[in-house]
């Protein structure tokens, strides 16, 4: 059995914190870690930028390290050292714990995953020290006199569990570990994930050991040799290796002799002086790595803010191109070409109801029972409908173009806006036409309100005159001349066209609104506070 120097001092210049047992130093560090935890809790990485997944994991890791490891240690120096039994599914972690204690404290069986709720076993004398601690919230606490005093032995869920919640809990529990006992078998020791996590933990200063469980005698030598070679290659050559032989199908704990060496080693670790050194070593490793972790989170937070600003600029730019094109089209009267112009020619041709409006010297009269006036008003209203429909199509195209432009601008994966694009429904043709029609209806209401109540004396009523103004503002040339003849100028038409351009432009820009609303709701903030906390850590190191 390999014996570790559990109380070795930190290497010079490693950024380690002083001994937490010093009451004078402990108080300020509690304040620093509490503030740090609050700032880390507020930071988020909602945009799927490159590296965002890793940053989210790092955030959770830091929160677990501070909440379940540093603060409990700073607040209660008598808390037992945490030994986590971790590994893949079906390697016998629960059986190992039960065998160490000689009792069924953690459910074991052939169904996978067996361990759904983590179990932490402590000596009865250590149980009060876990009251109110995060570990007690993450796992079911059981007391047993066979647990070495000074240790809390935790049976974690499978690292490769089919249940995402179990995998997440297993990873959180590993962050609470002062010592990680990696349990594996001859058929599972090649699993990549546990080795990755074990190497990462070892690099952060967490003491590690390996249990090779259920090893058949016929392959004992080659498997043990290969496992040791793997441990050396990963920098784990100094970690103790315990080999438990295959005992065949059975229920309940293993024979005491099978786990005797592992149990003796844990008893040695549990020695109060050594377990305190184990805690200090792990805490120093966590403290020393926090500063770099905070700086990484701060850089990631800044990248989120910068990406959000870029997305805002791209969205606003995506709307401006359709607005400019729409402004040109409406200002130049292009909507009045085609069907509206054809309808005007039909209504204003010889014999048409609007012909007197364009014929020099034509006599305009109301006629018996006002039939002529009513006919002209009806014709002007029909012309206005034709022109309004044409204007609606031009606006609808611009509305849809703006929405499509935003979605295209936000499409590159490097911008991380997938979640935002899916949150806003696509602007289909029907939705675009509905928006455009509402704009045109409100515009026509404005035109009607601007027309004199008496219209154009006995020539046209107010509705008829408003219809001509609508057609003229849309770009139909004939009605523009008729309005000029009837009112003595172009003021009504010019004002109507200006109003139309402004309303239509505002409607197109408003299409960007839902995207910007989703963007504004993102919980992004710069990493300034995290950098300040990193500086504080350095000052208290």
Secondary structure, 3 states (H helix, E strand, C coil): CCCCCCCCCCCCCCCCCCCCCCHHHHHHHHHHHHHHHHHHHHCCCCCCCCCHHHHHHHHHHHHHHHHHHHHHHHHCCCCCEEEEEECCCCCCHHHHHHHHHCCCCCCCCCCCCCCCCCEEEECHHHHHHHCCCHHHHHCEEEECCCCCCCEEEEECCCCCCCCHHHHHHHHHHHHCCCEEEEEEECCCCCCHHHHHHHHHHHHCCCEEEEEEEEECHHHHHHHHHHHHHHHHHCCCCCCEEEEEECCCCCCCCCCHHHHHHHHHHHHHHHCHHHHHHHHHHHHHHHHHHHHHHHHHHHHHHHHHHHHHHHHHHHHHHHHHHHHHHHHHHHHCCHHHCCHHHHHHHHHHCCCCCCHHHCCCCCCCCCCHHHHHHHHHHHHHHHHHHHHHHHHHHHHHHHHHHHHHHHHHHCCCHHHCCHHHHHHCCCCCHHHHHHHHHHHHHHHHHHHHHHCCCCCECCCECHHHHHHHHHHHHHCCHHHHHHHHHHHCCCHHHHHHHHHHHHHHHHHHHHCCHHHHHHHHCCCCCCCHHHHHHHHHHHHHC
